[in-house]
Amino acid sequence: MPSLRQLFLDHLGQTSLSPLLLEIDKAEGSFLYGRDGKDYIDLISGVSVSNTGHRHPDVVAAIKEQADRYLHLMVYGEVVQSPQVQYAARLASLLPPSLQSVFFVNSGSEAIEGAIKLARRYTGRSEIIYFRNAYHGSTTGALSVQGSELYRNAFRPLMPSTTMAEFNSEEAAAMISDSTAAVLVEPVQAEAGVIQPVEGFLESLHSACDRHGALLVFDEVQTGFGRTGSLFSLYRYNVIPDILVLAKALGGGLPLGAFIASSGIMAALSHDPSLGHITTFGGHPLCCTAGLASLEVIIGEALTATAKEKERLFREQIANLPVREVRGEGLLLAVFPEDKTIISKLVSRAPDYGLLLDYFLFCEEAFRVAPPLTISPDEINLACQRLRSLMEALS
């Protein structure tokens, strides 16, 4: 009988030639556990998905209760389903008044696709401005607004009428014109190595969009739900977009995405034609239930506020390691070792030292620290002890 690992290689489509091949039997809190019982401190959170940790009891209980009621009923938008309605209303209560209409989909890539369609439909224009080293997903439309040729070039031709600008440049706002449908931007560029906006940059985009009748779209797929020490980065930088894109932690560990706008903007998708944007499984009852339960944990346990204190603990510990820079905010950090060449070795060898690490798509000199927001001070200390052992072994 082939091993589980061999069956994985034989029958699952592969994303790279060198997967980690960790066999995980269980996960809880900040830890993953292998079939042999070995534990791994999760410093990735499934790439900013598991903000409330793995299998938080409140989330698991909510999923079980909903599973006893119903699963999929009908394509999104046709039947009034309590989990969708309750979650949309709760999100609206936490967002600015202009972001009140939620369109649930299945993933971040789908949410980006929906946001692009909505912006083009509402404005009657086609141009989408995006930024170098931005990451918005891997579907064809999302790939068309990805700021790196590394992942784009092999899949051309892509969607037309897209224009790349430089993040944090003074020239970006000047590129917005009466032909621009939308400016798509991450308020913090995650895959570029956690690059934050300089003062006035997001404000300049907002002002230029208003002048020209274009829509400002924030991709908060990685930064949302307390990850950077603010529930959403739009509050951190005091700029309100016309469309907000969410995913990852939105589903509390289950697949869920959304794009959110005013009712007036969102109405553009409901007619001429009707069913202009549809999804079968978007807003699945289990996913919305898990997401709402996870959101209430983030609020109830004040995880947004404690993310800043946990950032401080990480920075204090990492300062004693052979590291030249730590970039970021809250629990979305990019760590730059003194030796720029060891990132791939750090990631591949990390499981040997009881850690799960990851690199950034567009920053080869750093690895990410983005653990569950529920990680404890003792777990932070243990993670940094293991990280020290790993780095010493590679020196």
C-alpha positions in Angstrom: 0.0 0.0 0.0 1.5 3.4 -1.0 2.2 5.8 1.8 0.0 8.8 2.4 2.9 11.0 1.2 3.2 9.0 -2.0 -0.5 9.2 -2.6 -0.3 13.0 -2.1 2.4 13.2 -4.8 0.6 10.8 -7.2 -2.9 12.2 -7.0 -2.9 15.8 -5.9 -2.1 18.6 -8.4 1.2 20.1 -7.2 2.0 23.7 -6.8 5.8 23.3 -6.8 8.5 20.7 -7.2 9.5 20.8 -3.6 6.5 20.8 -1.2 7.2 20.5 2.6 5.4 17.1 2.7 4.5 17.5 6.4 1.9 15.0 7.4 -0.3 16.8 10.0 -2.6 14.7 12.1 -4.1 17.4 14.3 -3.9 21.2 14.9 -4.9 23.2 18.0 -4.2 26.8 19.0 -0.7 27.8 17.8 0.4 24.2 17.1 0.3 21.6 14.4 0.9 18.0 15.3 2.4 15.3 13.1 1.4 11.7 13.0 4.3 10.9 15.3 3.1 13.5 17.8 5.8 16.0 17.0 4.6 19.6 17.4 5.2 22.5 15.2 4.6 26.1 16.2 2.6 27.7 13.4 4.2 31.1 12.5 2.2 31.3 9.2 -1.5 30.8 10.3 -2.2 29.2 6.9 -1.0 32.6 5.5 -3.1 34.9 7.7 -6.1 32.6 7.8 -6.1 31.1 11.3 -6.3 34.4 13.2 -8.1 32.8 16.2 -5.8 29.8 16.1 -6.6 26.3 15.1 -9.8 24.8 16.2 -10.9 27.5 18.6 -13.6 25.9 20.7 -16.1 28.7 20.0 -15.6 28.3 16.2 -15.8 24.5 16.3 -19.0 24.7 18.4 -20.6 27.1 16.0 -19.8 24.9 13.0 -21.2 21.8 14.7 -24.4 23.6 15.6 -24.9 24.9 12.0 -24.1 21.5 10.5 -27.1 20.1 12.5 -29.3 22.8 10.8 -28.4 22.8 7.1 -25.6 22.9 4.7 -25.8 24.2 1.1 -29.4 25.1 0.1 -29.3 27.2 -3.1 -27.0 29.3 -5.2 -25.9 32.5 -3.4 -28.5 35.3 -3.4 -31.7 33.4 -3.9 -32.6 32.1 -0.4 -32.5 34.0 2.9 -29.9 32.1 4.9 -29.4 33.2 8.5 -25.6 32.7 8.7 -25.1 34.9 5.6 -27.4 37.6 6.8 -26.1 37.7 10.4 -22.4 37.8 9.3 -23.0 40.5 6.7 -24.9 42.6 9.2 -22.1 42.2 11.8 -19.4 43.2 9.3 -21.5 46.2 8.4 -21.7 47.2 12.0 -17.9 47.3 12.2 -17.3 49.1 9.0 -17.9 52.7 7.8 -21.5 53.5 6.8 -20.5 53.5 3.1 -19.4 49.8 3.3 -22.7 48.2 4.0 -23.4 45.7 1.2 -21.6 42.4 1.3 -21.2 40.0 -1.6 -19.9 36.7 -0.4 -17.7 34.5 -2.6 -15.4 31.6 -1.9 -11.9 33.1 -1.9 -9.7 36.2 -2.2 -9.1 35.7 -5.9 -12.9 35.5 -6.5 -13.5 38.6 -4.4 -10.9 40.5 -6.5 -12.6 39.3 -9.7 -16.0 40.5 -8.3 -14.5 43.8 -7.3 -13.0 44.4 -10.8 -16.3 43.5 -12.4 -18.2 45.8 -10.0 -15.9 48.7 -10.6 -16.1 48.3 -14.4 -19.9 47.9 -14.4 -20.5 50.8 -12.1 -18.2 53.3 -13.8 -18.6 52.1 -17.3 -14.8 52.3 -17.7 -12.2 49.6 -18.1 -8.8 50.7 -16.8 -7.6 49.1 -13.5 -4.5 50.6 -11.9 -2.5 48.3 -9.7 0.9 48.3 -8.1 4.3 46.7 -8.5 4.8 43.7 -6.2 1.1 43.5 -5.4 -0.5 40.1 -4.9 -4.3 39.7 -5.5 -4.6 36.0 -6.4 -4.0 33.5 -9.1 -7.1 33.5 -11.3 -6.6 35.1 -14.8 -8.2 38.4 -13.8 -6.3 38.6 -10.5 -3.1 37.6 -12.2 -3.6 40.5 -14.6 -3.3 42.9 -11.7 -0.4 41.1 -10.0 2.7 43.2 -9.8 5.3 40.7 -10.8 6.2 39.2 -14.2 7.6 36.1 -12.4 4.1 34.6 -12.1 2.3 36.4 -14.9 4.4 35.9 -18.0 3.8 32.2 -18.5 0.0 32.7 -18.7 -0.3 35.5 -21.2 -2.4 36.9 -22.8 -4.0 38.4 -19.7 -6.9 40.8 -19.2 -6.4 44.1 -21.1 -6.7 47.7 -19.8 -4.5 47.3 -16.7 -1.8 49.7 -15.7 1.0 49.2 -13.1 2.1 52.0 -10.8 4.8 52.2 -8.1 3.7 51.7 -4.5 4.4 54.8 -2.4 5.3 56.9 -5.4 4.1 60.5 -5.8 3.4 59.8 -9.5 0.8 57.1 -8.8 -2.1 59.5 -8.1 -1.3 61.4 -11.3 -1.9 58.3 -13.4 -5.5 58.2 -12.4 -7.7 59.7 -15.2 -11.3 59.9 -16.5 -10.6 56.5 -18.1 -9.8 54.8 -14.8 -12.5 52.4 -13.4 -10.6 51.6 -10.2 -7.3 51.7 -8.3 -6.6 48.4 -6.6 -4.2 48.6 -3.7 -3.2 46.7 -0.6 -3.0 49.2 2.2 0.0 47.2 3.3 1.8 45.2 0.6 2.1 41.8 2.2 4.0 39.6 -0.3 6.4 42.4 -1.1 7.8 41.9 2.4 5.3 43.9 4.4 5.7 47.4 3.0 3.6 50.0 4.7 2.3 53.2 3.0 4.2 56.4 3.4 2.3 59.3 4.9 -0.2 60.7 2.5 0.1 58.0 -0.2 -3.3 56.4 0.4 -4.9 59.8 0.9 -3.5 60.9 -2.5 -5.0 57.9 -4.2 -8.4 58.5 -2.5 -8.4 62.2 -3.6 -7.5 61.5 -7.2 -10.1 58.8 -7.4 -12.8 61.2 -6.2 -11.7 63.9 -8.7 -11.9 61.5 -11.6 -14.9 59.4 -10.6 -12.8 56.3 -10.2 -13.3 53.8 -7.4 -10.7 53.0 -4.8 -10.4 49.3 -3.9 -8.6 48.1 -0.8 -7.4 44.5 -0.8 -7.3 43.6 2.9 -7.2 39.9 2.4 -4.1 39.5 4.6 -4.3 42.7 6.7 -7.9 42.3 7.9 -9.3 41.0 11.2 -6.7 42.3 13.6 -3.6 41.1 11.9 -1.8 44.4 11.9 -3.2 45.7 15.3 -6.3 47.3 13.8 -9.4 45.4 13.0 -9.1 46.7 9.4 -6.2 48.7 8.0 -8.6 51.3 6.6 -9.0 52.5 10.2 -5.2 52.4 10.8 -4.7 54.8 7.8 -8.0 56.6 8.1 -8.8 56.1 4.4 -12.2 54.6 3.4 -12.2 52.8 0.1 -15.2 52.5 -2.3 -14.8 48.7 -2.3 -13.2 46.5 0.4 -12.0 43.0 -0.4 -11.7 40.4 2.4 -10.9 36.7 2.6 -8.5 34.4 4.5 -9.4 35.1 8.2 -12.9 36.1 7.0 -13.9 32.4 7.1 -12.5 31.5 10.5 -10.6 28.6 9.0 -13.1 27.8 6.2 -13.1 29.1 2.6 -14.8 32.4 2.3 -14.2 35.7 0.5 -16.2 38.9 0.1 -16.2 42.3 -1.6 -18.0 45.1 0.2 -19.4 48.4 -1.1 -22.2 50.8 -0.7 -25.7 49.6 -1.6 -25.7 52.1 -4.5 -22.5 50.7 -6.0 -23.3 47.1 -5.3 -26.7 47.5 -7.0 -24.9 47.7 -10.4 -24.5 43.9 -10.4 -28.2 43.2 -9.9 -29.6 44.3 -13.3 -28.7 44.8 -17.0 -28.1 41.9 -16.8 -29.5 40.3 -13.7 -27.3 37.5 -12.4 -24.3 39.6 -13.7 -22.2 38.0 -11.0 -23.2 34.7 -9.4 -21.6 32.0 -7.3 -22.9 28.6 -6.2 -21.1 28.2 -2.9 -20.3 31.8 -2.0 -21.4 32.5 1.5 -21.7 28.8 2.4 -23.6 28.5 5.7 -20.8 26.7 7.5 -18.2 29.2 6.3 -20.3 32.2 7.4 -21.0 30.6 10.7 -17.3 29.9 11.3 -16.4 33.4 10.2 -18.9 35.1 12.5 -17.8 33.0 15.4 -14.1 33.8 14.7 -14.9 37.5 14.4 -16.6 37.5 17.8 -13.6 35.8 19.3 -11.3 38.5 17.9 -13.5 41.1 19.5 -14.3 39.3 22.7 -10.7 38.4 23.4 -9.4 41.8 22.3 -7.0 40.1 19.9 -6.6 43.3 17.8 -5.2 45.2 20.8 -2.9 42.4 22.0 -1.4 42.0 18.5 0.7 45.1 19.2 2.0 43.8 22.5 2.8 40.4 20.9 4.6 42.3 18.1 6.8 43.9 20.8 7.6 40.6 22.3 8.7 39.2 19.0 10.8 42.2 18.2 12.6 42.0 21.6 13.4 38.3 21.0 14.4 38.6 17.4 16.7 41.5 18.2 19.0 38.9 19.8 19.2 36.9 16.6 21.4 37.4 13.5 18.8 39.7 11.9 19.3 43.0 10.2 15.7 44.2 10.0 12.2 43.5 11.1 9.5 45.2 9.0 5.8 45.3 9.6 3.2 45.9 12.3 1.2 43.8 14.6 1.5 40.1 13.8 2.4 40.6 10.1 6.2 40.8 10.2 8.9 40.4 7.7 12.2 39.2 9.2 15.4 39.9 7.3 18.4 37.7 8.3 21.9 39.1 8.1 22.6 36.3 5.6 20.3 37.0 2.7 20.9 33.6 1.1 19.4 31.4 3.8 15.7 32.0 3.4 14.9 28.8 1.4 17.0 26.7 3.9 15.2 28.4 6.9 11.8 27.5 5.5 12.7 23.9 4.5 14.6 23.1 7.7 12.2 24.8 10.1 10.1 21.7 10.7 13.2 19.9 12.0 13.2 22.5 14.8 9.5 22.4 15.5 8.5 25.5 13.4 6.4 26.2 10.4 7.9 29.2 8.4 7.2 30.7 5.0 8.8 33.1 2.6 7.3 36.0 0.7 6.4 35.8 -3.0 8.1 39.0 -4.0 10.8 39.4 -1.3 13.6 36.9 -1.4 15.5 38.3 1.6 12.9 37.8 4.3 10.6 35.2 6.0 7.2 35.9 7.5 6.2 35.9 11.1 2.4 35.8 11.1 1.2 33.4 13.8 -2.4 33.1 15.1 -3.4 36.2 17.1 -4.1 33.9 20.0 -0.4 32.9 20.4 0.7 33.3 24.0 3.8 35.1 25.4 5.2 31.7 26.4 4.6 30.3 22.9 6.3 33.4 21.4 9.4 32.8 23.7 9.4 29.1 22.7 9.1 29.9 19.0 12.0 32.4 19.2 14.1 29.8 21.1 13.5 27.3 18.3 14.2 30.0 15.7 17.5 30.7 17.4 18.5 27.0 17.2 17.5 26.9 13.6 19.5 29.9 12.6 22.6 28.8 14.6 22.5 25.5 12.8 22.6 27.3 9.4 25.3 29.7 10.3 
